């Protein structure tokens, strides 16, 4: 694994991600997660761009970085690569609310990743309900620029990413002229990024650098 740069992660709550039904099941892989004195397992995540699109028909890619502490007291790290459309409106949790915005969101210090470009040429169609009104989207004609941050529920990181999605079209501006604005704000469940099947083929590797944990913030230094 690339250990050149410092990595900043956010500590997640085991309440949402490490129970018996968790999509993270490292015990079947190479490690067993360690529980602290409160019985909570340690897990932290970060997002990083792993590949930049080479043309307008391409998509960026990004890594979900996952850090955990194992029963042998060592920290282990893995990277899971995704296309950015996994953060697109099709994976929205409607009960969390979807809103049109006049302008993009400024996430500030809670931002995890920004300016992810995606064009999914699948021709898939789906409907997202926004302010109780259904909107149909066709992947063939819409591309996205996506930014994501974490949000807090009390003193814990929530199980959702807060996403801002800018819609645009590479074919005709008129295709989006009926939309009230081109920015969407919504939540995406972090569990969409944590796929057990991928963990089976991308095992954790021991992190040989320094780990600094400051409440919710985790810093990895090579």
Secondary structure, DSSP 8 states (H G I E B T S, - for coil): ---SS-EEEEE--HHHHSSTT-S--GGGTT--B-B-TTS-B-EEEEEEEEE--SSTTS--EEEEEEEEEBTTS-EEEEEEEEEGGGGSGGGB-GGG--EEESS----GGGEEEEEEEEE-TT--EEEEEETTEEEEEETTT-EEEEEEEEEEETTEEEEEEEEEEEEE-SS-GGGGTTSS-SEEEEEEEGGGG--HHHHTTS--EE--SEEEEETTEEEEE-
